[in-house]
Amino acid sequence: MYLSDEQWDEMVERINRRAGKPCPLCGEGHLAVGRLVFEMRPFAFGSASLEGPILPVIPAECTSCGYTVLFNAVSLGVVPLDEDGEVS
Ligand SMILES: [Zn+2]
């Protein structure tokens, strides 16, 4: 899932409000946030896991050293939950 310009702008503003500090590893760069939402699934020994929770994440990479962190796309309001509290 690619983020629209509006979604991306809102998400970057939220991240900068919460974590707008230099990179925690090198202390020099800042986080460059991606526009693509990835999903993490339970490990299934090389097979695609169709069971268990899905965690939608957005990676951000330090512009100086490449340190990469993942933000939860639900917490950032990019991916909604359904009435059962599941990723829809
Ligand atoms: Zn860094």
PDB file of the backbone (N, CA, C, O) and the ligand in Angstrom, with CONECT records:
HET     ZN  A 101       1
ATOM      1  N   MET A   1       0.850  -1.167   0.000  1.00  0.00           N
ATOM      2  CA  MET A   1       0.000   0.000   0.000  1.00  0.00           C
ATOM      3  C   MET A   1       0.898   1.233   0.000  1.00  0.00           C
ATOM      4  O   MET A   1       1.731   1.416   0.888  1.00  0.00           O
ATOM      5  N   TYR A   2       0.711   2.073  -1.014  1.00  0.00           N
ATOM      6  CA  TYR A   2       1.437   3.344  -1.062  1.00  0.00           C
ATOM      7  C   TYR A   2       0.595   4.423  -0.398  1.00  0.00           C
ATOM      8  O   TYR A   2      -0.631   4.421  -0.508  1.00  0.00           O
ATOM      9  N   LEU A   3       1.254   5.335   0.285  1.00  0.00           N
ATOM     10  CA  LEU A   3       0.547   6.427   0.943  1.00  0.00           C
ATOM     11  C   LEU A   3       0.326   7.563  -0.054  1.00  0.00           C
ATOM     12  O   LEU A   3       1.183   7.862  -0.885  1.00  0.00           O
ATOM     13  N   SER A   4      -0.842   8.183   0.053  1.00  0.00           N
ATOM     14  CA  SER A   4      -1.101   9.360  -0.763  1.00  0.00           C
ATOM     15  C   SER A   4      -0.242  10.512  -0.215  1.00  0.00           C
ATOM     16  O   SER A   4       0.315  10.409   0.878  1.00  0.00           O
ATOM     17  N   ASP A   5      -0.142  11.587  -0.968  1.00  0.00           N
ATOM     18  CA  ASP A   5       0.617  12.757  -0.499  1.00  0.00           C
ATOM     19  C   ASP A   5       0.047  13.268   0.816  1.00  0.00           C
ATOM     20  O   ASP A   5       0.795  13.629   1.725  1.00  0.00           O
ATOM     21  N   GLU A   6      -1.285  13.300   0.917  1.00  0.00           N
ATOM     22  CA  GLU A   6      -1.933  13.798   2.135  1.00  0.00           C
ATOM     23  C   GLU A   6      -1.632  12.877   3.320  1.00  0.00           C
ATOM     24  O   GLU A   6      -1.279  13.352   4.399  1.00  0.00           O
ATOM     25  N   GLN A   7      -1.771  11.559   3.122  1.00  0.00           N
ATOM     26  CA  GLN A   7      -1.469  10.610   4.198  1.00  0.00           C
ATOM     27  C   GLN A   7      -0.023  10.743   4.644  1.00  0.00           C
ATOM     28  O   GLN A   7       0.272  10.741   5.839  1.00  0.00           O
ATOM     29  N   TRP A   8       0.877  10.859   3.672  1.00  0.00           N
ATOM     30  CA  TRP A   8       2.306  10.929   3.994  1.00  0.00           C
ATOM     31  C   TRP A   8       2.615  12.204   4.772  1.00  0.00           C
ATOM     32  O   TRP A   8       3.341  12.163   5.765  1.00  0.00           O
ATOM     33  N   ASP A   9       2.071  13.337   4.328  1.00  0.00           N
ATOM     34  CA  ASP A   9       2.318  14.609   5.027  1.00  0.00           C
ATOM     35  C   ASP A   9       1.846  14.534   6.475  1.00  0.00           C
ATOM     36  O   ASP A   9       2.560  14.950   7.387  1.00  0.00           O
ATOM     37  N   GLU A  10       0.630  13.999   6.688  1.00  0.00           N
ATOM     38  CA  GLU A  10       0.086  13.888   8.051  1.00  0.00           C
ATOM     39  C   GLU A  10       0.935  12.958   8.910  1.00  0.00           C
ATOM     40  O   GLU A  10       1.197  13.244  10.079  1.00  0.00           O
ATOM     41  N   MET A  11       1.364  11.842   8.322  1.00  0.00           N
ATOM     42  CA  MET A  11       2.158  10.866   9.065  1.00  0.00           C
ATOM     43  C   MET A  11       3.521  11.458   9.463  1.00  0.00           C
ATOM     44  O   MET A  11       3.955  11.286  10.602  1.00  0.00           O
ATOM     45  N   VAL A  12       4.187  12.143   8.550  1.00  0.00           N
ATOM     46  CA  VAL A  12       5.490  12.732   8.852  1.00  0.00           C
ATOM     47  C   VAL A  12       5.346  13.786   9.948  1.00  0.00           C
ATOM     48  O   VAL A  12       6.212  13.909  10.815  1.00  0.00           O
ATOM     49  N   GLU A  13       4.251  14.545   9.908  1.00  0.00           N
ATOM     50  CA  GLU A  13       4.026  15.542  10.958  1.00  0.00           C
ATOM     51  C   GLU A  13       3.871  14.857  12.313  1.00  0.00           C
ATOM     52  O   GLU A  13       4.432  15.316  13.308  1.00  0.00           O
ATOM     53  N   ARG A  14       3.110  13.755  12.355  1.00  0.00           N
ATOM     54  CA  ARG A  14       2.933  13.012  13.615  1.00  0.00           C
ATOM     55  C   ARG A  14       4.272  12.469  14.117  1.00  0.00           C
ATOM     56  O   ARG A  14       4.578  12.571  15.304  1.00  0.00           O
ATOM     57  N   ILE A  15       5.059  11.899  13.224  1.00  0.00           N
ATOM     58  CA  ILE A  15       6.349  11.336  13.631  1.00  0.00           C
ATOM     59  C   ILE A  15       7.267  12.438  14.140  1.00  0.00           C
ATOM     60  O   ILE A  15       7.926  12.265  15.165  1.00  0.00           O
ATOM     61  N   ASN A  16       7.320  13.553  13.450  1.00  0.00           N
ATOM     62  CA  ASN A  16       8.208  14.636  13.875  1.00  0.00           C
ATOM     63  C   ASN A  16       7.792  15.216  15.219  1.00  0.00           C
ATOM     64  O   ASN A  16       8.639  15.645  16.003  1.00  0.00           O
ATOM     65  N   ARG A  17       6.456  15.231  15.493  1.00  0.00           N
ATOM     66  CA  ARG A  17       5.991  15.720  16.787  1.00  0.00           C
ATOM     67  C   ARG A  17       6.434  14.781  17.905  1.00  0.00           C
ATOM     68  O   ARG A  17       6.780  15.227  18.999  1.00  0.00           O
ATOM     69  N   ARG A  18       6.422  13.472  17.623  1.00  0.00           N
ATOM     70  CA  ARG A  18       6.738  12.481  18.657  1.00  0.00           C
ATOM     71  C   ARG A  18       8.228  12.167  18.745  1.00  0.00           C
ATOM     72  O   ARG A  18       8.751  11.921  19.832  1.00  0.00           O
ATOM     73  N   ALA A  19       8.902  12.174  17.616  1.00  0.00           N
ATOM     74  CA  ALA A  19      10.289  11.693  17.590  1.00  0.00           C
ATOM     75  C   ALA A  19      11.167  12.571  16.706  1.00  0.00           C
ATOM     76  O   ALA A  19      12.057  12.062  16.024  1.00  0.00           O
ATOM     77  N   GLY A  20      10.937  13.856  16.706  1.00  0.00           N
ATOM     78  CA  GLY A  20      11.689  14.755  15.836  1.00  0.00           C
ATOM     79  C   GLY A  20      13.072  15.082  16.379  1.00  0.00           C
ATOM     80  O   GLY A  20      13.418  16.249  16.562  1.00  0.00           O
ATOM     81  N   LYS A  21      13.846  14.059  16.631  1.00  0.00           N
ATOM     82  CA  LYS A  21      15.195  14.217  17.168  1.00  0.00           C
ATOM     83  C   LYS A  21      16.188  13.631  16.180  1.00  0.00           C
ATOM     84  O   LYS A  21      15.793  12.902  15.270  1.00  0.00           O
ATOM     85  N   PRO A  22      17.492  13.940  16.346  1.00  0.00           N
ATOM     86  CA  PRO A  22      18.492  13.302  15.484  1.00  0.00           C
ATOM     87  C   PRO A  22      18.489  11.788  15.670  1.00  0.00           C
ATOM     88  O   PRO A  22      17.927  11.272  16.636  1.00  0.00           O
ATOM     89  N   CYS A  23      19.112  11.096  14.752  1.00  0.00           N
ATOM     90  CA  CYS A  23      19.205   9.639  14.788  1.00  0.00           C
ATOM     91  C   CYS A  23      19.756   9.160  16.137  1.00  0.00           C
ATOM     92  O   CYS A  23      20.766   9.687  16.604  1.00  0.00           O
ATOM     93  N   PRO A  24      19.106   8.161  16.778  1.00  0.00           N
ATOM     94  CA  PRO A  24      19.591   7.674  18.067  1.00  0.00           C
ATOM     95  C   PRO A  24      20.895   6.884  17.960  1.00  0.00           C
ATOM     96  O   PRO A  24      21.555   6.650  18.972  1.00  0.00           O
ATOM     97  N   LEU A  25      21.271   6.475  16.765  1.00  0.00           N
ATOM     98  CA  LEU A  25      22.496   5.690  16.600  1.00  0.00           C
ATOM     99  C   LEU A  25      23.702   6.589  16.320  1.00  0.00           C
ATOM    100  O   LEU A  25      24.696   6.516  17.043  1.00  0.00           O
ATOM    101  N   CYS A  26      23.637   7.426  15.298  1.00  0.00           N
ATOM    102  CA  CYS A  26      24.794   8.246  14.923  1.00  0.00           C
ATOM    103  C   CYS A  26      24.677   9.680  15.435  1.00  0.00           C
ATOM    104  O   CYS A  26      25.681  10.388  15.515  1.00  0.00           O
ATOM    105  N   GLY A  27      23.479  10.113  15.780  1.00  0.00           N
ATOM    106  CA  GLY A  27      23.278  11.463  16.302  1.00  0.00           C
ATOM    107  C   GLY A  27      23.410  12.554  15.266  1.00  0.00           C
ATOM    108  O   GLY A  27      23.414  13.734  15.615  1.00  0.00           O
ATOM    109  N   GLU A  28      23.519  12.192  14.002  1.00  0.00           N
ATOM    110  CA  GLU A  28      23.738  13.207  12.967  1.00  0.00           C
ATOM    111  C   GLU A  28      22.559  13.333  12.005  1.00  0.00           C
ATOM    112  O   GLU A  28      22.055  14.433  11.779  1.00  0.00           O
ATOM    113  N   GLY A  29      22.127  12.225  11.449  1.00  0.00           N
ATOM    114  CA  GLY A  29      21.084  12.288  10.428  1.00  0.00           C
ATOM    115  C   GLY A  29      19.699  12.435  11.018  1.00  0.00           C
ATOM    116  O   GLY A  29      19.528  12.448  12.237  1.00  0.00           O
ATOM    117  N   HIS A  30      18.721  12.543  10.153  1.00  0.00           N
ATOM    118  CA  HIS A  30      17.330  12.539  10.565  1.00  0.00           C
ATOM    119  C   HIS A  30      16.630  11.397   9.838  1.00  0.00           C
ATOM    120  O   HIS A  30      17.181  10.822   8.899  1.00  0.00           O
ATOM    121  N   LEU A  31      15.422  11.072  10.270  1.00  0.00           N
ATOM    122  CA  LEU A  31      14.712   9.941   9.704  1.00  0.00           C
ATOM    123  C   LEU A  31      13.985  10.341   8.422  1.00  0.00           C
ATOM    124  O   LEU A  31      13.192  11.282   8.410  1.00  0.00           O
ATOM    125  N   ALA A  32      14.267   9.616   7.356  1.00  0.00           N
ATOM    126  CA  ALA A  32      13.551   9.779   6.096  1.00  0.00           C
ATOM    127  C   ALA A  32      12.483   8.690   6.052  1.00  0.00           C
ATOM    128  O   ALA A  32      12.798   7.501   6.008  1.00  0.00           O
ATOM    129  N   VAL A  33      11.230   9.104   6.065  1.00  0.00           N
ATOM    130  CA  VAL A  33      10.118   8.167   6.165  1.00  0.00           C
ATOM    131  C   VAL A  33       9.661   7.742   4.778  1.00  0.00           C
ATOM    132  O   VAL A  33       9.521   8.568   3.876  1.00  0.00           O
ATOM    133  N   GLY A  34       9.429   6.431   4.620  1.00  0.00           N
ATOM    134  CA  GLY A  34       8.996   5.898   3.340  1.00  0.00           C
ATOM    135  C   GLY A  34       7.534   6.171   3.047  1.00  0.00           C
ATOM    136  O   GLY A  34       6.789   6.641   3.907  1.00  0.00           O
ATOM    137  N   ARG A  35       7.137   5.872   1.827  1.00  0.00           N
ATOM    138  CA  ARG A  35       5.744   6.060   1.410  1.00  0.00           C
ATOM    139  C   ARG A  35       5.016   4.740   1.232  1.00  0.00           C
ATOM    140  O   ARG A  35       3.856   4.717   0.822  1.00  0.00           O
ATOM    141  N   LEU A  36       5.693   3.645   1.538  1.00  0.00           N
ATOM    142  CA  LEU A  36       5.109   2.326   1.320  1.00  0.00           C
ATOM    143  C   LEU A  36       4.881   1.643   2.663  1.00  0.00           C
ATOM    144  O   LEU A  36       5.774   1.610   3.510  1.00  0.00           O
ATOM    145  N   VAL A  37       3.681   1.099   2.853  1.00  0.00           N
ATOM    146  CA  VAL A  37       3.356   0.356   4.072  1.00  0.00           C
ATOM    147  C   VAL A  37       3.674  -1.114   3.821  1.00  0.00           C
ATOM    148  O   VAL A  37       3.242  -1.684   2.819  1.00  0.00           O
ATOM    149  N   PHE A  38       4.420  -1.719   4.719  1.00  0.00           N
ATOM    150  CA  PHE A  38       4.744  -3.144   4.654  1.00  0.00           C
ATOM    151  C   PHE A  38       3.930  -3.867   5.721  1.00  0.00           C
ATOM    152  O   PHE A  38       3.362  -3.237   6.614  1.00  0.00           O
ATOM    153  N   GLU A  39       3.880  -5.174   5.625  1.00  0.00           N
ATOM    154  CA  GLU A  39       3.218  -5.913   6.686  1.00  0.00           C
ATOM    155  C   GLU A  39       4.149  -6.997   7.218  1.00  0.00           C
ATOM    156  O   GLU A  39       4.866  -7.654   6.464  1.00  0.00           O
ATOM    157  N   MET A  40       4.117  -7.163   8.540  1.00  0.00           N
ATOM    158  CA  MET A  40       4.875  -8.216   9.202  1.00  0.00           C
ATOM    159  C   MET A  40       3.885  -9.292   9.618  1.00  0.00           C
ATOM    160  O   MET A  40       2.817  -8.998  10.155  1.00  0.00           O
ATOM    161  N   ARG A  41       4.253 -10.532   9.366  1.00  0.00           N
ATOM    162  CA  ARG A  41       3.418 -11.675   9.715  1.00  0.00           C
ATOM    163  C   ARG A  41       4.234 -12.636  10.570  1.00  0.00           C
ATOM    164  O   ARG A  41       5.462 -12.550  10.596  1.00  0.00           O
ATOM    165  N   PRO A  42       3.563 -13.552  11.272  1.00  0.00           N
ATOM    166  CA  PRO A  42       4.296 -14.546  12.055  1.00  0.00           C
ATOM    167  C   PRO A  42       5.223 -15.372  11.160  1.00  0.00           C
ATOM    168  O   PRO A  42       4.889 -15.666  10.012  1.00  0.00           O
ATOM    169  N   PHE A  43       6.373 -15.735  11.688  1.00  0.00           N
ATOM    170  CA  PHE A  43       7.331 -16.564  10.969  1.00  0.00           C
ATOM    171  C   PHE A  43       6.720 -17.927  10.697  1.00  0.00           C
ATOM    172  O   PHE A  43       6.102 -18.521  11.581  1.00  0.00           O
ATOM    173  N   ALA A  44       6.894 -18.439   9.445  1.00  0.00           N
ATOM    174  CA  ALA A  44       6.271 -19.723   9.083  1.00  0.00           C
ATOM    175  C   ALA A  44       7.257 -20.607   8.334  1.00  0.00           C
ATOM    176  O   ALA A  44       6.861 -21.345   7.431  1.00  0.00           O
ATOM    177  N   PHE A  45       8.506 -20.546   8.685  1.00  0.00           N
ATOM    178  CA  PHE A  45       9.527 -21.436   8.121  1.00  0.00           C
ATOM    179  C   PHE A  45       9.550 -21.395   6.595  1.00  0.00           C
ATOM    180  O   PHE A  45       9.598 -22.448   5.958  1.00  0.00           O
ATOM    181  N   GLY A  46       9.519 -20.234   6.010  1.00  0.00           N
ATOM    182  CA  GLY A  46       9.643 -20.080   4.567  1.00  0.00           C
ATOM    183  C   GLY A  46       8.345 -20.086   3.808  1.00  0.00           C
ATOM    184  O   GLY A  46       8.333 -19.768   2.619  1.00  0.00           O
ATOM    185  N   SER A  47       7.261 -20.432   4.441  1.00  0.00           N
ATOM    186  CA  SER A  47       5.951 -20.403   3.792  1.00  0.00           C
ATOM    187  C   SER A  47       5.250 -19.089   4.133  1.00  0.00           C
ATOM    188  O   SER A  47       5.585 -18.433   5.119  1.00  0.00           O
ATOM    189  N   ALA A  48       4.283 -18.719   3.313  1.00  0.00           N
ATOM    190  CA  ALA A  48       3.487 -17.541   3.618  1.00  0.00           C
ATOM    191  C   ALA A  48       2.509 -17.883   4.729  1.00  0.00           C
ATOM    192  O   ALA A  48       1.700 -18.801   4.594  1.00  0.00           O
ATOM    193  N   SER A  49       2.585 -17.152   5.812  1.00  0.00           N
ATOM    194  CA  SER A  49       1.690 -17.400   6.935  1.00  0.00           C
ATOM    195  C   SER A  49       0.350 -16.718   6.683  1.00  0.00           C
ATOM    196  O   SER A  49       0.296 -15.509   6.457  1.00  0.00           O
ATOM    197  N   LEU A  50      -0.731 -17.496   6.722  1.00  0.00           N
ATOM    198  CA  LEU A  50      -2.062 -16.925   6.534  1.00  0.00           C
ATOM    199  C   LEU A  50      -2.814 -16.825   7.858  1.00  0.00           C
ATOM    200  O   LEU A  50      -3.962 -16.380   7.892  1.00  0.00           O
ATOM    201  N   GLU A  51      -2.174 -17.234   8.939  1.00  0.00           N
ATOM    202  CA  GLU A  51      -2.803 -17.172  10.245  1.00  0.00           C
ATOM    203  C   GLU A  51      -2.025 -16.220  11.141  1.00  0.00           C
ATOM    204  O   GLU A  51      -0.849 -15.935  10.915  1.00  0.00           O
ATOM    205  N   GLY A  52      -2.716 -15.743  12.156  1.00  0.00           N
ATOM    206  CA  GLY A  52      -2.071 -14.870  13.109  1.00  0.00           C
ATOM    207  C   GLY A  52      -2.232 -13.419  12.734  1.00  0.00           C
ATOM    208  O   GLY A  52      -2.771 -13.092  11.676  1.00  0.00           O
ATOM    209  N   PRO A  53      -1.764 -12.553  13.604  1.00  0.00           N
ATOM    210  CA  PRO A  53      -1.953 -11.118  13.376  1.00  0.00           C
ATOM    211  C   PRO A  53      -1.049 -10.593  12.266  1.00  0.00           C
ATOM    212  O   PRO A  53      -0.001 -11.164  11.964  1.00  0.00           O
ATOM    213  N   ILE A  54      -1.485  -9.496  11.674  1.00  0.00           N
ATOM    214  CA  ILE A  54      -0.682  -8.767  10.696  1.00  0.00           C
ATOM    215  C   ILE A  54      -0.326  -7.425  11.325  1.00  0.00           C
ATOM    216  O   ILE A  54      -1.192  -6.725  11.850  1.00  0.00           O
ATOM    217  N   LEU A  55       0.937  -7.078  11.269  1.00  0.00           N
ATOM    218  CA  LEU A  55       1.383  -5.803  11.794  1.00  0.00           C
ATOM    219  C   LEU A  55       1.799  -4.914  10.623  1.00  0.00           C
ATOM    220  O   LEU A  55       2.838  -5.164  10.012  1.00  0.00           O
ATOM    221  N   PRO A  56       1.020  -3.890  10.295  1.00  0.00           N
ATOM    222  CA  PRO A  56       1.405  -2.976   9.218  1.00  0.00           C
ATOM    223  C   PRO A  56       2.446  -1.979   9.728  1.00  0.00           C
ATOM    224  O   PRO A  56       2.251  -1.344  10.765  1.00  0.00           O
ATOM    225  N   VAL A  57       3.548  -1.848   8.997  1.00  0.00           N
ATOM    226  CA  VAL A  57       4.648  -0.992   9.446  1.00  0.00           C
ATOM    227  C   VAL A  57       5.137  -0.096   8.310  1.00  0.00           C
ATOM    228  O   VAL A  57       4.997  -0.413   7.129  1.00  0.00           O
ATOM    229  N   ILE A  58       5.711   1.026   8.711  1.00  0.00           N
ATOM    230  CA  ILE A  58       6.292   1.969   7.770  1.00  0.00           C
ATOM    231  C   ILE A  58       7.748   2.173   8.178  1.00  0.00           C
ATOM    232  O   ILE A  58       8.012   2.648   9.282  1.00  0.00           O
ATOM    233  N   PRO A  59       8.697   1.824   7.311  1.00  0.00           N
ATOM    234  CA  PRO A  59      10.102   1.992   7.671  1.00  0.00           C
ATOM    235  C   PRO A  59      10.558   3.442   7.509  1.00  0.00           C
ATOM    236  O   PRO A  59      10.057   4.188   6.668  1.00  0.00           O
ATOM    237  N   ALA A  60      11.518   3.805   8.338  1.00  0.00           N
ATOM    238  CA  ALA A  60      12.169   5.108   8.238  1.00  0.00           C
ATOM    239  C   ALA A  60      13.660   4.870   8.402  1.00  0.00           C
ATOM    240  O   ALA A  60      14.089   4.102   9.263  1.00  0.00           O
ATOM    241  N   GLU A  61      14.445   5.539   7.566  1.00  0.00           N
ATOM    242  CA  GLU A  61      15.888   5.306   7.536  1.00  0.00           C
ATOM    243  C   GLU A  61      16.647   6.595   7.831  1.00  0.00           C
ATOM    244  O   GLU A  61      16.290   7.670   7.347  1.00  0.00           O
ATOM    245  N   CYS A  62      17.704   6.465   8.638  1.00  0.00           N
ATOM    246  CA  CYS A  62      18.562   7.615   8.932  1.00  0.00           C
ATOM    247  C   CYS A  62      19.272   8.052   7.644  1.00  0.00           C
ATOM    248  O   CYS A  62      19.803   7.225   6.903  1.00  0.00           O
ATOM    249  N   THR A  63      19.271   9.351   7.396  1.00  0.00           N
ATOM    250  CA  THR A  63      19.891   9.878   6.176  1.00  0.00           C
ATOM    251  C   THR A  63      21.411   9.847   6.246  1.00  0.00           C
ATOM    252  O   THR A  63      22.076  10.069   5.234  1.00  0.00           O
ATOM    253  N   SER A  64      21.968   9.578   7.413  1.00  0.00           N
ATOM    254  CA  SER A  64      23.419   9.574   7.560  1.00  0.00           C
ATOM    255  C   SER A  64      24.004   8.161   7.613  1.00  0.00           C
ATOM    256  O   SER A  64      24.924   7.843   6.858  1.00  0.00           O
ATOM    257  N   CYS A  65      23.477   7.315   8.500  1.00  0.00           N
ATOM    258  CA  CYS A  65      24.093   5.995   8.714  1.00  0.00           C
ATOM    259  C   CYS A  65      23.256   4.824   8.210  1.00  0.00           C
ATOM    260  O   CYS A  65      23.749   3.697   8.157  1.00  0.00           O
ATOM    261  N   GLY A  66      22.001   5.068   7.841  1.00  0.00           N
ATOM    262  CA  GLY A  66      21.163   3.978   7.341  1.00  0.00           C
ATOM    263  C   GLY A  66      20.414   3.210   8.406  1.00  0.00           C
ATOM    264  O   GLY A  66      19.657   2.294   8.085  1.00  0.00           O
ATOM    265  N   TYR A  67      20.607   3.562   9.666  1.00  0.00           N
ATOM    266  CA  TYR A  67      19.836   2.925  10.733  1.00  0.00           C
ATOM    267  C   TYR A  67      18.361   2.998  10.362  1.00  0.00           C
ATOM    268  O   TYR A  67      17.866   4.055   9.971  1.00  0.00           O
ATOM    269  N   THR A  68      17.662   1.879  10.484  1.00  0.00           N
ATOM    270  CA  THR A  68      16.273   1.816  10.056  1.00  0.00           C
ATOM    271  C   THR A  68      15.378   1.405  11.210  1.00  0.00           C
ATOM    272  O   THR A  68      15.686   0.477  11.956  1.00  0.00           O
ATOM    273  N   VAL A  69      14.264   2.112  11.343  1.00  0.00           N
ATOM    274  CA  VAL A  69      13.276   1.793  12.367  1.00  0.00           C
ATOM    275  C   VAL A  69      11.936   1.576  11.676  1.00  0.00           C
ATOM    276  O   VAL A  69      11.737   1.992  10.534  1.00  0.00           O
ATOM    277  N   LEU A  70      11.026   0.920  12.382  1.00  0.00           N
ATOM    278  CA  LEU A  70       9.687   0.661  11.860  1.00  0.00           C
ATOM    279  C   LEU A  70       8.658   1.361  12.739  1.00  0.00           C
ATOM    280  O   LEU A  70       8.702   1.271  13.966  1.00  0.00           O
ATOM    281  N   PHE A  71       7.735   2.054  12.090  1.00  0.00           N
ATOM    282  CA  PHE A  71       6.627   2.682  12.802  1.00  0.00           C
ATOM    283  C   PHE A  71       5.373   1.860  12.551  1.00  0.00           C
ATOM    284  O   PHE A  71       5.155   1.360  11.448  1.00  0.00           O
ATOM    285  N   ASN A  72       4.553   1.728  13.583  1.00  0.00           N
ATOM    286  CA  ASN A  72       3.290   1.001  13.465  1.00  0.00           C
ATOM    287  C   ASN A  72       2.294   1.881  12.706  1.00  0.00           C
ATOM    288  O   ASN A  72       1.951   2.971  13.162  1.00  0.00           O
ATOM    289  N   ALA A  73       1.829   1.400  11.541  1.00  0.00           N
ATOM    290  CA  ALA A  73       0.942   2.194  10.683  1.00  0.00           C
ATOM    291  C   ALA A  73      -0.439   2.400  11.307  1.00  0.00           C
ATOM    292  O   ALA A  73      -1.127   3.362  10.967  1.00  0.00           O
ATOM    293  N   VAL A  74      -0.855   1.510  12.215  1.00  0.00           N
ATOM    294  CA  VAL A  74      -2.134   1.696  12.903  1.00  0.00           C
ATOM    295  C   VAL A  74      -2.003   2.835  13.906  1.00  0.00           C
ATOM    296  O   VAL A  74      -2.874   3.702  13.976  1.00  0.00           O
ATOM    297  N   SER A  75      -0.926   2.838  14.679  1.00  0.00           N
ATOM    298  CA  SER A  75      -0.714   3.895  15.672  1.00  0.00           C
ATOM    299  C   SER A  75      -0.598   5.262  15.030  1.00  0.00           C
ATOM    300  O   SER A  75      -0.962   6.274  15.629  1.00  0.00           O
ATOM    301  N   LEU A  76      -0.087   5.287  13.801  1.00  0.00           N
ATOM    302  CA  LEU A  76       0.054   6.567  13.097  1.00  0.00           C
ATOM    303  C   LEU A  76      -1.225   6.976  12.383  1.00  0.00           C
ATOM    304  O   LEU A  76      -1.283   8.053  11.790  1.00  0.00           O
ATOM    305  N   GLY A  77      -2.258   6.125  12.429  1.00  0.00           N
ATOM    306  CA  GLY A  77      -3.535   6.461  11.811  1.00  0.00           C
ATOM    307  C   GLY A  77      -3.586   6.256  10.312  1.00  0.00           C
ATOM    308  O   GLY A  77      -4.503   6.746   9.653  1.00  0.00           O
ATOM    309  N   VAL A  78      -2.630   5.550   9.770  1.00  0.00           N
ATOM    310  CA  VAL A  78      -2.586   5.327   8.324  1.00  0.00           C
ATOM    311  C   VAL A  78      -3.420   4.115   7.929  1.00  0.00           C
ATOM    312  O   VAL A  78      -4.063   4.116   6.880  1.00  0.00           O
ATOM    313  N   VAL A  79      -3.410   3.080   8.770  1.00  0.00           N
ATOM    314  CA  VAL A  79      -4.176   1.860   8.514  1.00  0.00           C
ATOM    315  C   VAL A  79      -5.265   1.738   9.588  1.00  0.00           C
ATOM    316  O   VAL A  79      -4.957   1.697  10.779  1.00  0.00           O
ATOM    317  N   PRO A  80      -6.539   1.681   9.169  1.00  0.00           N
ATOM    318  CA  PRO A  80      -7.632   1.592  10.152  1.00  0.00           C
ATOM    319  C   PRO A  80      -7.836   0.164  10.654  1.00  0.00           C
ATOM    320  O   PRO A  80      -7.419  -0.803  10.017  1.00  0.00           O
ATOM    321  N   LEU A  81      -8.478   0.061  11.795  1.00  0.00           N
ATOM    322  CA  LEU A  81      -8.892  -1.230  12.332  1.00  0.00           C
ATOM    323  C   LEU A  81     -10.382  -1.397  12.097  1.00  0.00           C
ATOM    324  O   LEU A  81     -11.125  -0.416  12.078  1.00  0.00           O
ATOM    325  N   ASP A  82     -10.829  -2.655  11.915  1.00  0.00           N
ATOM    326  CA  ASP A  82     -12.263  -2.889  11.768  1.00  0.00           C
ATOM    327  C   ASP A  82     -12.913  -2.950  13.146  1.00  0.00           C
ATOM    328  O   ASP A  82     -12.242  -2.743  14.157  1.00  0.00           O
ATOM    329  N   GLU A  83     -14.233  -3.237  13.192  1.00  0.00           N
ATOM    330  CA  GLU A  83     -14.956  -3.228  14.467  1.00  0.00           C
ATOM    331  C   GLU A  83     -14.487  -4.305  15.427  1.00  0.00           C
ATOM    332  O   GLU A  83     -14.767  -4.222  16.623  1.00  0.00           O
ATOM    333  N   ASP A  84     -13.772  -5.324  14.931  1.00  0.00           N
ATOM    334  CA  ASP A  84     -13.212  -6.366  15.789  1.00  0.00           C
ATOM    335  C   ASP A  84     -11.795  -6.034  16.269  1.00  0.00           C
ATOM    336  O   ASP A  84     -11.163  -6.832  16.962  1.00  0.00           O
ATOM    337  N   GLY A  85     -11.305  -4.849  15.893  1.00  0.00           N
ATOM    338  CA  GLY A  85      -9.968  -4.454  16.292  1.00  0.00           C
ATOM    339  C   GLY A  85      -8.879  -5.105  15.457  1.00  0.00           C
ATOM    340  O   GLY A  85      -7.715  -5.150  15.856  1.00  0.00           O
ATOM    341  N   GLU A  86      -9.271  -5.611  14.288  1.00  0.00           N
ATOM    342  CA  GLU A  86      -8.322  -6.254  13.391  1.00  0.00           C
ATOM    343  C   GLU A  86      -7.934  -5.293  12.259  1.00  0.00           C
ATOM    344  O   GLU A  86      -8.671  -4.354  11.958  1.00  0.00           O
ATOM    345  N   VAL A  87      -6.798  -5.528  11.649  1.00  0.00           N
ATOM    346  CA  VAL A  87      -6.389  -4.743  10.497  1.00  0.00           C
ATOM    347  C   VAL A  87      -7.329  -5.079   9.353  1.00  0.00           C
ATOM    348  O   VAL A  87      -7.487  -6.244   8.991  1.00  0.00           O
ATOM    349  N   SER A  88      -7.949  -4.060   8.789  1.00  0.00           N
ATOM    350  CA  SER A  88      -8.920  -4.317   7.707  1.00  0.00           C
ATOM    351  C   SER A  88      -8.301  -4.063   6.342  1.00  0.00           C
ATOM    352  O   SER A  88      -8.969  -4.227   5.321  1.00  0.00           O
TER     353      SER A  88
HETATM  354 ZN    ZN A 101      22.101   7.669  11.862  1.00  0.00          ZN2+
END
